Structures are given as structure tokens and as C-alpha cells.
């Protein structure tokens, strides 16, 4: 083990953050360029753009859980997480290079179906990111002790990643989308192929207890109970949309919506006091999933449909100008999110706690979305409110990982990171498919940010019901029988 890792120096935290930074940069390139390319170069409608974006959550549903479990139980190239980080980075770089060449790919394949090719490329990109993202986050928990140092690991991750994410939007605004895409491919390769070899992973955790009953799949399914409504909606809506089946009613949407509300309220009202350590951790894990899910409906709605919001609210802008406003907006969002985690949020969590700090940040983000809906009529006002949103974004991409990681069994961190990621990708599907269908039929596209404000307000209320867990409290192992330690 290198001295800078043994001593947990700032240089080590910076090195540890680079693989996650690569995946985050690839995502920033996608956010900056994908909707713009599909709308302007290929002429896809808002609903078709939403369908392409749905490829990411679909990849996340399977990718992060599967590769998380594989990375928990695999050791080669000197690590559990290292092989998947390298593989994910390489594939993500190739997928980025395909983005500006969708037309060429379509012609070479003898197809006249840009939408289909775009979905396949977006799916490949997101699957690649998901191959790498879970291990890049899990390795932080693997090599840092619980408590303050764990929180520091994730806040440094976001500070480094956010700084480069901010740079992505600067490049996009100044040098253009195409240069951003090619630069991003090179950066992703470098940050995933080199840094992992400077991080020594622990090979042996405490020996696992053999499960004395219960099915691992069913236990995992029960652990994500608050997300069942989202899961059923995804299983129903994806084939309906892909097969273009015409349905003239919304019975299933209503059922899934009611089920989601019931299960989330049920999870949030459960009491952890008086329970065994394992049971309390399971309840806490469910509450985190419930609270985090509504954050991502709002955030994904912003990422996908901001271009349509600008076209409606500022019709005098051409496509290039609107694209530039988006780049500057997300530059500001990521700039705030880069500064806050390590230098402001992490010190605050030492006094106020991670859960309470996160709740306040999400509430501030809800206010920012409401401001955009009511007042976002000029680029300057939009930029001001994007800075406000950056406070919530800074917390969203850092603190929940630290909160969640203390509620689960460390030797199964890849699995739980994958399950936790379902509270991101399943709500993203709601934004891509459900919100997209609603906005496509709505004349007033400013409703985009009203939806965001409502979702973030619900999320802040839900986070107020999540209990702060102390490092010494027991962690969840879903392979154990109920009530076990």
C-alpha cells in the first residue's frame, strides 16, 4: 500500500476520485450534447428524445446491480473494482465517439432509422457508464473507514468530479459540442486506465456468514419495496413505447402512482427504534431509497427537457443560442456543486449530520426550481436560479452515498450500490417516458420546472424522516434471515 493511501492524504482522495470523475464527465458530455444533437441535427421530437434518454435508466436497472454483484465476487488485475472501472471507461469512450456519427452508423448498417440507432448508441453509452460507475463509487467505501473519512471520500469525489463536469460545459460553450465529445472520450480513457493502478484494494473482508435461509433475489426485491411502483411502471411502459402500442387510457399509470405513494409512505413511517440492528438498517435503507427517488424525477426532468423549456420561454433564440444557454446553465450548476461538497458541506455534516444537511440542500433546490418556473424569463435569471439549484445538486451527488454506505454490509457494497442506484434509474424512466408524454401534450413547457419543484419538495419532506445512523450501528446484510445480526 502506497504511503499516501495508508495515511489517507488529500492526494489519495484526489486520486480515488478520478475514476468516478471519468464516468461523471462522460455523463456531462451526454447531458450537454445528446438532446441538442437529437433535436437539431437529427430532428427528433421531444417525445422521441425522451425515449432515447430512457435507454440510460434501462441500462442502469440491470447494469449497476449485475456488475455490482460481479465486482463483489471477482478478483483479477489486482482488484475487485479495478477491472470493471477499466472496462467501463474503455467502452464509454467508444460510445462517446459514436454520438456525432449516428447518421454514418445508420448508413453503414443499411438502415434509415436514426431513432433506433440513437437508442442503441445511448444504451451502449449508459451501459458502459453503469459498468464503471458502481465500482468507482464502491471502491471509495472499500478503502476508507466508516464515519468522517468515508464522508470525506464521497465529498472529495464530487468536488473533483464536479470541477471536471463544470469544465465540460465550458468546453461545450466555447469550443462546441463536437470538440467536447472527442475531448471527453480521451479524458475518460486516461482517468479510467491509469489511476486504478495507484489504488490498492482490500482483498479479504471479514469472512461472510453463510445464509441460513432465504433467497438472495427475493431479499433484494424486498429491500427495494418503496420502488415497486416505479419498477412495475417501467416493465409496462417500456415495451408499450418501443412497440408503439396505442393505449387510450391511463389505468396502469394511476395504479403505479397510487402504489408508489402507498409504499413510500409506508416505508417512511416505519420505526427503527426497538428493532434489531439488521432490521433497523433495512428500514433505514428503504427510507433512503424512498427519499432519493423523488429527487431524481425532478433532476432528470431538468436534464432532458430544459431545451424545450428554453424554446417555449425564449422563442427568439435559435438552436445554437439555446444550446449555449444550456451549457452555461449546467456550467453554473456544476460549478457550485464542485465547490460545496468538500469545502462547505463536509464541514457542515460534522455538526448538523449528513441527513439533515442533505435535507436542507434538497429543500433549497425545490425553491430554485419554483423560481425558474415563475421567473425564468431571461438568461441572467436562469443562471441565478441554476446557482441555487447547484446547492441541492452538490448534495445529491455526494451525501446519499455516504449515508447509504453505513446502512449496509461493506463486503456487499457493489450489490447495495446497485440496489441504491435503482432509486436513480427507475425515477429517471418516469421522467423519460411519463413526464415526456405529459410535456409533449402540454402547450406550456414551463410546467417542466413546476414538476421539478414538486418532486424536490416531496423529496425534502421524505429526507426529514430518515434517521441519522451512527458508524458503530449494525449494517444490513440481506442474505441473512430476518432478524439476524
C-alpha positions as CSV (number, residue, x, y, z in Angstrom):
1,X,0.0,0.0,0.0
2,X,1.4,3.4,-1.0
3,X,2.1,5.9,1.8
4,X,-0.5,8.4,0.5
5,X,-3.2,5.7,0.8
6,X,-2.1,4.5,4.1
7,X,-2.1,8.0,5.6
8,X,-5.3,9.0,3.8
9,X,-3.8,12.2,2.4
10,X,-5.7,14.7,0.3
11,X,-3.6,13.5,-2.7
12,X,-5.0,10.0,-2.2
13,X,-8.6,11.3,-2.0
14,X,-8.0,13.2,-5.3
15,X,-6.6,10.1,-7.0
16,X,-9.5,8.0,-5.6
17,X,-12.0,10.5,-7.2
18,X,-10.6,10.3,-10.8
19,X,-12.3,7.1,-12.0
20,X,-15.7,8.4,-10.8
21,X,-14.7,11.8,-12.4
22,X,-14.3,10.0,-15.7
23,X,-17.8,8.4,-15.5
24,X,-19.2,11.8,-14.4
25,X,-17.5,13.6,-17.3
26,X,-19.0,11.1,-19.8
27,X,-22.4,11.8,-18.3
28,X,-21.8,15.6,-18.5
29,X,-21.0,15.2,-22.2
30,X,-24.2,13.2,-22.7
31,X,-26.2,15.8,-20.9
32,X,-24.7,18.7,-22.8
33,X,-24.8,17.2,-26.2
34,X,-27.3,14.4,-26.6
35,X,-30.7,16.3,-26.5
36,X,-29.1,19.1,-28.6
37,X,-27.8,16.7,-31.2
38,X,-31.0,14.7,-31.5
39,X,-33.2,17.9,-31.7
40,X,-31.1,20.0,-34.1
41,X,-29.0,17.6,-36.2
42,X,-31.5,14.7,-36.5
43,X,-34.8,16.5,-36.0
44,X,-36.3,14.2,-33.3
45,X,-39.4,15.3,-31.4
46,X,-39.5,15.9,-27.6
47,X,-41.1,12.5,-27.0
48,X,-38.5,10.7,-29.2
49,X,-35.7,12.5,-27.3
50,X,-37.2,11.3,-24.1
51,X,-37.3,7.7,-25.5
52,X,-33.6,7.9,-26.3
53,X,-32.9,9.1,-22.8
54,X,-34.9,6.2,-21.4
55,X,-32.0,3.9,-22.6
56,X,-29.9,5.1,-19.7
57,X,-32.2,4.1,-16.9
58,X,-32.8,0.8,-18.6
59,X,-29.1,0.1,-18.7
60,X,-28.9,1.2,-15.1
61,X,-31.6,-1.2,-13.9
62,X,-29.5,-4.2,-15.0
63,X,-26.0,-2.8,-15.3
64,X,-25.3,-1.5,-11.9
65,X,-26.8,-4.4,-10.0
66,X,-25.3,-7.1,-12.1
67,X,-21.8,-5.5,-12.3
68,X,-22.0,-4.5,-8.7
69,X,-22.5,-8.1,-7.7
70,X,-19.8,-9.3,-10.1
71,X,-17.3,-6.8,-8.7
72,X,-18.2,-8.0,-5.1
73,X,-17.2,-11.6,-6.1
74,X,-14.4,-11.2,-8.6
75,X,-10.7,-10.6,-8.2
76,X,-8.3,-10.1,-11.2
77,X,-5.9,-7.5,-12.4
78,X,-5.2,-6.8,-8.7
79,X,-8.7,-5.8,-7.6
80,X,-12.4,-6.3,-7.3
81,X,-13.4,-2.9,-8.8
82,X,-10.4,-2.2,-11.0
83,X,-11.3,-4.5,-13.9
84,X,-14.8,-3.1,-14.2
85,X,-13.6,0.5,-14.0
86,X,-11.1,-0.1,-16.9
87,X,-13.7,-1.9,-19.0
88,X,-16.4,0.7,-18.4
89,X,-14.1,3.5,-19.2
90,X,-12.9,2.0,-22.5
91,X,-16.5,1.2,-23.7
92,X,-17.7,4.6,-22.6
93,X,-15.0,6.3,-24.7
94,X,-16.0,4.3,-27.8
95,X,-19.7,5.1,-27.2
96,X,-19.0,8.8,-26.9
97,X,-17.2,8.7,-30.3
98,X,-20.3,7.2,-31.8
99,X,-22.6,10.1,-30.7
100,X,-21.8,12.6,-33.5
101,X,-21.7,9.8,-36.1
102,X,-25.2,8.3,-35.8
103,X,-26.0,9.1,-39.4
104,X,-22.9,7.4,-40.6
105,X,-23.6,4.3,-38.5
106,X,-27.2,4.2,-39.8
107,X,-26.0,4.4,-43.4
108,X,-23.2,1.8,-42.9
109,X,-25.8,-0.6,-41.3
110,X,-28.1,0.0,-44.3
111,X,-30.8,1.4,-42.1
112,X,-32.9,4.5,-42.3
113,X,-33.8,4.7,-38.6
114,X,-31.9,7.4,-36.8
115,X,-34.1,6.9,-33.7
116,X,-33.3,3.2,-33.5
117,X,-29.6,3.8,-33.9
118,X,-29.7,6.7,-31.4
119,X,-31.3,4.4,-28.8
120,X,-28.7,1.7,-29.4
121,X,-25.8,4.1,-29.0
122,X,-27.3,5.8,-26.0
123,X,-27.9,2.3,-24.4
124,X,-24.3,1.3,-25.1
125,X,-23.0,4.6,-23.6
126,X,-25.2,4.3,-20.5
127,X,-24.4,0.6,-20.1
128,X,-20.7,1.5,-20.3
129,X,-21.1,4.2,-17.7
130,X,-23.0,1.8,-15.4
131,X,-20.3,-0.8,-15.8
132,X,-17.8,1.7,-14.4
133,X,-19.9,4.0,-12.1
134,X,-20.8,1.4,-9.5
135,X,-17.2,0.2,-9.0
136,X,-15.9,3.8,-8.9
137,X,-18.2,4.6,-6.0
138,X,-17.9,1.2,-4.3
139,X,-14.1,1.4,-4.2
140,X,-14.3,4.6,-2.1
141,X,-16.3,2.7,0.6
142,X,-13.8,-0.3,0.3
143,X,-10.7,1.8,1.1
144,X,-12.0,4.4,3.6
145,X,-13.0,3.8,7.2
146,X,-16.6,4.5,8.2
147,X,-17.6,7.9,9.5
148,X,-15.9,11.2,8.8
149,X,-13.3,9.7,6.4
150,X,-16.0,7.9,4.3
151,X,-17.9,11.2,4.0
152,X,-14.7,12.9,3.0
153,X,-14.1,10.3,0.3
154,X,-17.5,11.0,-1.3
155,X,-17.4,14.8,-0.9
156,X,-13.9,14.8,-2.5
157,X,-15.3,12.6,-5.3
158,X,-17.9,15.2,-6.0
159,X,-15.6,18.2,-5.8
160,X,-13.1,16.7,-8.3
161,X,-15.9,15.3,-10.5
162,X,-17.9,18.5,-10.3
163,X,-14.9,20.6,-11.3
164,X,-14.4,18.5,-14.4
165,X,-18.1,18.4,-15.1
166,X,-18.0,22.2,-15.0
167,X,-15.1,22.2,-17.5
168,X,-17.3,20.0,-19.8
169,X,-19.8,22.8,-20.1
170,X,-17.1,25.4,-20.6
171,X,-15.7,23.4,-23.5
172,X,-19.2,22.9,-24.9
173,X,-20.0,26.6,-24.8
174,X,-16.6,27.8,-26.1
175,X,-15.3,25.1,-28.4
176,X,-18.6,23.5,-29.4
177,X,-20.3,20.1,-28.8
178,X,-18.2,18.1,-31.2
179,X,-14.9,19.1,-29.7
180,X,-16.4,18.4,-26.3
181,X,-17.3,14.8,-27.3
182,X,-13.9,14.0,-28.7
183,X,-12.1,15.6,-25.8
184,X,-14.4,13.7,-23.4
185,X,-13.5,10.4,-25.0
186,X,-9.8,11.0,-24.4
187,X,-10.3,12.1,-20.8
188,X,-12.5,9.2,-19.9
189,X,-9.8,6.8,-21.2
190,X,-7.0,8.4,-19.3
191,X,-8.8,8.6,-15.9
192,X,-10.0,5.0,-16.0
193,X,-6.9,3.3,-17.3
194,X,-4.3,4.9,-15.1
195,X,-5.5,5.9,-11.6
196,X,-6.9,2.5,-10.6
197,X,-3.4,1.0,-10.6
198,X,-2.4,3.5,-7.8
199,X,-5.2,2.4,-5.5
200,X,-4.7,-0.8,-3.5
201,X,-8.0,-2.6,-2.9
202,X,-8.5,-4.9,0.2
203,X,-8.6,-8.5,-1.0
204,X,-10.1,-10.1,2.1
205,X,-13.0,-8.7,4.1
206,X,-14.3,-10.3,7.3
207,X,-15.4,-13.8,6.4
208,X,-19.1,-13.8,5.3
209,X,-21.6,-15.7,7.4
210,X,-23.3,-18.3,5.3
211,X,-27.0,-17.6,4.8
212,X,-29.2,-19.9,6.8
213,X,-32.2,-19.4,4.7
214,X,-33.9,-17.1,2.3
215,X,-33.5,-16.3,-1.4
216,X,-31.0,-13.6,-2.3
217,X,-33.1,-12.3,-5.2
218,X,-36.3,-12.1,-3.1
219,X,-34.5,-10.4,-0.3
220,X,-33.1,-7.9,-2.7
221,X,-36.6,-7.4,-4.1
222,X,-38.0,-6.8,-0.7
223,X,-35.2,-4.3,0.1
224,X,-36.4,-2.1,-2.8
225,X,-40.0,-2.3,-1.8
226,X,-40.5,1.5,-1.9
227,X,-39.6,1.4,-5.6
228,X,-42.1,-1.3,-6.7
229,X,-44.4,1.2,-8.3
230,X,-41.6,2.6,-10.4
231,X,-40.5,-0.9,-11.3
232,X,-44.0,-2.0,-12.5
233,X,-44.4,1.2,-14.5
234,X,-41.0,0.6,-16.2
235,X,-41.9,-3.0,-17.0
236,X,-45.2,-1.9,-18.5
237,X,-44.3,1.4,-20.2
238,X,-41.0,0.4,-22.0
239,X,-42.5,-2.3,-24.2
240,X,-45.6,-0.2,-24.9
241,X,-43.4,2.7,-26.1
242,X,-40.9,0.6,-28.0
243,X,-43.6,-1.4,-29.8
244,X,-45.7,1.7,-30.3
245,X,-48.8,0.1,-28.8
246,X,-51.6,2.6,-28.7
247,X,-53.4,2.7,-25.4
248,X,-56.2,5.2,-24.9
249,X,-56.4,5.1,-21.1
250,X,-54.1,5.6,-18.1
251,X,-55.2,3.0,-15.7
252,X,-51.8,1.5,-15.3
253,X,-50.2,4.9,-14.7
254,X,-52.8,5.6,-12.0
255,X,-52.2,2.2,-10.4
256,X,-48.4,2.7,-10.3
257,X,-48.8,6.2,-9.0
258,X,-51.0,5.1,-6.1
259,X,-48.8,2.1,-5.3
260,X,-45.7,4.3,-5.2
261,X,-47.3,6.8,-2.8
262,X,-48.6,4.0,-0.5
263,X,-45.3,2.1,-0.4
264,X,-43.2,5.2,0.1
265,X,-45.4,6.5,2.9
266,X,-45.3,3.0,4.5
267,X,-41.5,2.9,4.3
268,X,-41.1,6.4,5.7
269,X,-43.5,5.8,8.7
270,X,-41.7,2.6,9.8
271,X,-39.9,3.0,13.2
272,X,-36.3,1.9,13.7
273,X,-36.4,2.1,17.4
274,X,-36.7,-1.2,19.2
275,X,-35.6,-3.2,16.2
276,X,-32.5,-5.4,15.8
277,X,-29.5,-3.8,14.1
278,X,-30.2,-5.6,10.9
279,X,-33.9,-4.8,10.8
280,X,-33.2,-1.1,11.6
281,X,-30.7,-0.9,8.8
282,X,-33.2,-2.4,6.4
283,X,-35.8,0.1,7.4
284,X,-33.2,2.9,7.1
285,X,-32.1,1.7,3.6
286,X,-35.7,1.7,2.4
287,X,-36.2,5.2,3.7
288,X,-33.1,6.4,1.8
289,X,-34.5,4.8,-1.4
290,X,-37.9,6.4,-0.9
291,X,-36.4,9.9,-0.3
292,X,-33.8,9.8,-3.0
293,X,-36.2,8.6,-5.7
294,X,-38.2,11.8,-6.0
295,X,-35.0,13.9,-6.2
296,X,-34.2,12.1,-9.5
297,X,-37.6,12.5,-11.1
298,X,-37.0,16.3,-10.8
299,X,-33.4,16.3,-11.7
300,X,-33.8,14.1,-14.8
301,X,-36.8,16.2,-16.0
302,X,-34.5,19.2,-15.9
303,X,-31.7,17.5,-17.8
304,X,-33.9,16.1,-20.6
305,X,-36.5,18.9,-21.2
306,X,-34.6,22.1,-20.4
307,X,-34.1,22.6,-24.2
308,X,-37.9,22.5,-24.7
309,X,-38.4,24.9,-21.8
310,X,-36.0,27.4,-23.4
311,X,-37.7,27.1,-26.9
312,X,-41.0,27.9,-25.3
313,X,-40.0,30.6,-22.8
314,X,-37.4,32.3,-25.1
315,X,-38.7,31.7,-28.6
316,X,-36.4,34.5,-30.1
317,X,-33.4,32.2,-29.5
318,X,-32.1,30.0,-32.3
319,X,-30.9,26.5,-31.6
320,X,-27.2,27.5,-31.2
321,X,-28.1,30.2,-28.7
322,X,-30.4,27.9,-26.7
323,X,-27.6,25.3,-26.6
324,X,-25.2,27.9,-25.3
325,X,-27.6,28.9,-22.5
326,X,-27.9,25.2,-21.5
327,X,-24.1,24.9,-21.4
328,X,-23.7,28.0,-19.2
329,X,-26.6,26.9,-17.0
330,X,-25.1,23.5,-16.4
331,X,-21.7,25.0,-16.0
332,X,-23.0,27.1,-13.1
333,X,-24.9,24.1,-11.7
334,X,-21.7,22.0,-11.7
335,X,-19.5,24.9,-10.6
336,X,-21.5,25.3,-7.4
337,X,-21.6,21.5,-7.0
338,X,-17.9,21.3,-7.3
339,X,-17.1,23.9,-4.6
340,X,-19.6,22.9,-2.0
341,X,-19.1,19.2,-1.1
342,X,-15.5,19.1,0.2
343,X,-15.2,22.7,1.4
344,X,-18.6,23.5,2.8
345,X,-21.0,20.5,3.0
346,X,-18.5,18.1,4.6
347,X,-17.6,20.5,7.5
348,X,-21.3,21.2,8.0
349,X,-22.1,17.5,8.2
350,X,-19.7,17.2,11.2
351,X,-22.0,19.4,13.2
352,X,-25.5,19.1,11.7
353,X,-25.2,15.5,10.4
354,X,-25.3,14.2,6.9
355,X,-29.1,13.5,6.7
356,X,-30.2,17.0,8.0
357,X,-27.6,18.7,5.8
358,X,-28.8,16.9,2.7
359,X,-32.5,17.6,3.5
360,X,-31.8,21.4,3.7
361,X,-30.0,21.3,0.4
362,X,-32.8,19.4,-1.3
363,X,-35.4,21.9,0.1
364,X,-33.3,24.8,-1.3
365,X,-33.2,23.0,-4.7
366,X,-37.0,22.8,-4.7
367,X,-37.2,26.6,-4.1
368,X,-34.8,27.1,-7.0
369,X,-37.0,25.1,-9.4
370,X,-40.0,27.1,-8.3
371,X,-38.1,30.2,-9.1
372,X,-37.3,29.0,-12.6
373,X,-40.9,28.1,-13.2
374,X,-42.2,31.5,-12.1
375,X,-39.4,33.9,-13.0
376,X,-37.0,32.2,-15.5
377,X,-37.7,34.5,-18.5
378,X,-34.1,35.8,-19.2
379,X,-30.7,34.0,-19.4
380,X,-29.5,36.0,-16.4
381,X,-32.4,35.0,-14.2
382,X,-32.0,31.4,-15.3
383,X,-28.3,31.5,-14.4
384,X,-29.1,32.9,-10.9
385,X,-31.5,30.1,-10.2
386,X,-29.2,27.5,-11.6
387,X,-26.7,28.6,-8.9
388,X,-29.3,27.9,-6.3
389,X,-30.0,24.5,-7.8
390,X,-26.3,23.8,-7.5
391,X,-26.6,23.6,-3.7
392,X,-29.0,20.7,-4.0
393,X,-27.1,19.1,-6.8
394,X,-23.9,19.2,-4.7
395,X,-25.6,17.2,-2.0
396,X,-27.4,14.8,-4.4
397,X,-24.2,13.5,-6.0
398,X,-22.2,13.2,-2.8
399,X,-24.0,12.8,0.6
400,X,-26.5,10.0,-0.2
401,X,-23.7,7.6,-1.0
402,X,-22.1,8.2,2.4
403,X,-25.5,7.9,4.1
404,X,-26.4,4.7,2.4
405,X,-23.0,3.1,2.7
406,X,-23.2,3.0,6.5
407,X,-26.5,1.1,6.4
408,X,-25.3,-1.9,4.5
409,X,-22.8,-4.7,4.7
410,X,-19.5,-3.4,3.4
411,X,-18.4,-6.7,1.8
412,X,-21.5,-6.5,-0.4
413,X,-21.1,-2.8,-1.3
414,X,-21.3,-3.4,-5.0
415,X,-24.7,-5.1,-4.7
416,X,-26.1,-2.4,-2.5
417,X,-24.7,0.4,-4.7
418,X,-26.6,-1.3,-7.5
419,X,-29.8,-1.6,-5.5
420,X,-29.4,2.0,-4.4
421,X,-28.9,3.0,-8.0
422,X,-32.5,1.8,-8.7
423,X,-33.7,4.8,-6.7
424,X,-32.0,6.9,-9.5
425,X,-32.7,4.9,-12.7
426,X,-36.3,3.9,-12.1
427,X,-37.4,7.5,-11.4
428,X,-35.4,8.6,-14.4
429,X,-37.6,6.3,-16.5
430,X,-40.6,8.1,-15.2
431,X,-39.1,11.4,-16.3
432,X,-38.1,10.0,-19.7
433,X,-41.4,8.3,-20.5
434,X,-44.2,9.6,-18.3
435,X,-43.1,13.2,-17.9
436,X,-42.1,13.3,-21.6
437,X,-45.5,12.1,-22.7
438,X,-47.2,14.7,-20.5
439,X,-45.0,17.6,-21.6
440,X,-45.3,16.6,-25.3
441,X,-49.1,17.1,-25.0
442,X,-48.9,20.2,-22.8
443,X,-48.8,23.6,-24.5
444,X,-47.0,25.3,-21.6
445,X,-43.5,23.8,-21.5
446,X,-42.7,25.9,-18.3
447,X,-44.5,23.1,-16.4
448,X,-41.2,21.3,-16.7
449,X,-39.9,23.2,-13.7
450,X,-43.1,23.1,-11.7
451,X,-42.8,19.3,-11.9
452,X,-39.2,19.6,-10.7
453,X,-40.2,21.8,-7.8
454,X,-43.0,19.5,-6.6
455,X,-40.7,16.4,-6.8
456,X,-37.9,18.0,-4.9
457,X,-40.3,19.3,-2.3
458,X,-41.6,15.8,-1.7
459,X,-38.0,14.5,-1.5
460,X,-37.1,17.1,1.1
461,X,-40.1,16.1,3.2
462,X,-39.1,12.4,2.9
463,X,-35.5,13.1,3.9
464,X,-36.8,14.7,7.1
465,X,-38.0,11.3,8.1
466,X,-34.7,9.5,7.5
467,X,-32.7,8.8,10.7
468,X,-29.0,9.6,11.0
469,X,-27.1,6.4,11.6
470,X,-24.0,6.2,13.8
471,X,-20.9,4.4,12.5
472,X,-21.0,1.8,15.2
473,X,-24.6,0.7,14.5
474,X,-25.1,-2.6,12.6
475,X,-25.2,-2.7,8.8
476,X,-27.7,-4.6,6.6
477,X,-27.0,-8.0,5.1
478,X,-30.0,-9.1,3.1
479,X,-28.6,-12.6,2.7
480,X,-29.2,-13.2,6.4
481,X,-32.6,-14.5,7.7
482,X,-34.9,-11.8,9.0
483,X,-34.0,-10.6,12.5
484,X,-30.4,-11.9,12.2
485,X,-27.3,-9.9,13.0
